[in-house]
Amino acid sequence: MYCECCGTKYCRDSSHASLLERGYFINFAWERVNPLLCIDTSLSSLSEKLNSPEDKVKRAIIFLATNKLIDSNMSPI
């Protein structure tokens, strides 16, 4: 979910019936995935270097691309 007023993204925490800010995911995408995109564009290699599942890395790349933080060639803008 996305707040149009402040731009914060949230996810639903079904175990506590609440909303959580997705800051932890944004930090992962920007601080850990983004710097490696200039070096390596293989999903499996990125996943291995980050010690994270490919699905999480893929979602981070999608987040960066949809928010125009990287261009279509997966390099930082």
Helices and strands as residue ranges (DSSP letters): E 10-13, E 18-21, H 23-27, I 28-33, H 34-37, H 43-50, H 54-66
